[in-house]
Amino acid sequence: MWTRTHYFYLLAAAVVFLIMHLYFVLAWDSVYAQHPWAGYAPGIAPPFFSSSPRSQLTASVVLLVMALALTLIPSGGKRLIGIAMWAGVIAACVLIWVATPKLRNDSNMWPIDLVFLAVMTGVPMLVGRGLGLLYWRVRGIGKAQA
């Protein structure tokens, strides 16, 4: 069912997400920490893609573009590639969450948090994947008519 290609996409998505998290860690105090969600004090939240509206917007754009770009690779149109990419992002997200004590100890409702994180990462990836598959569909129709 899963081939090397699927594992490549899983790993690629995880690496992109980890690089994005590294960017958040490096730019957190200067860009994102001063603009927390309403009701939170500036500078309190740990660097994570869901800790501020700006970081969530940045993450959504990065995930959409990543899913689109990886889908546009010729092997990206295969079945279950989107799930492999999403699994890679979730694996990286959980890895970051477990490795960061401030995130890990922030809530004892981790199953609900995981569902929120899955939706927050899944929606932009679904849009990017959908646009990429639409591209392949249109390109396939154009080739058939030529």
Secondary structure as UniProt FT lines:
FT   HELIX           4..27
FT   HELIX           28..32
FT   TURN            33..34
FT   TURN            38..39
FT   TURN            42..43
FT   TURN            49..50
FT   HELIX           53..72
FT   HELIX           74..77
FT   TURN            79..80
FT   HELIX           81..99
FT   HELIX           101..104
FT   TURN            105..106
FT   HELIX           110..145
//
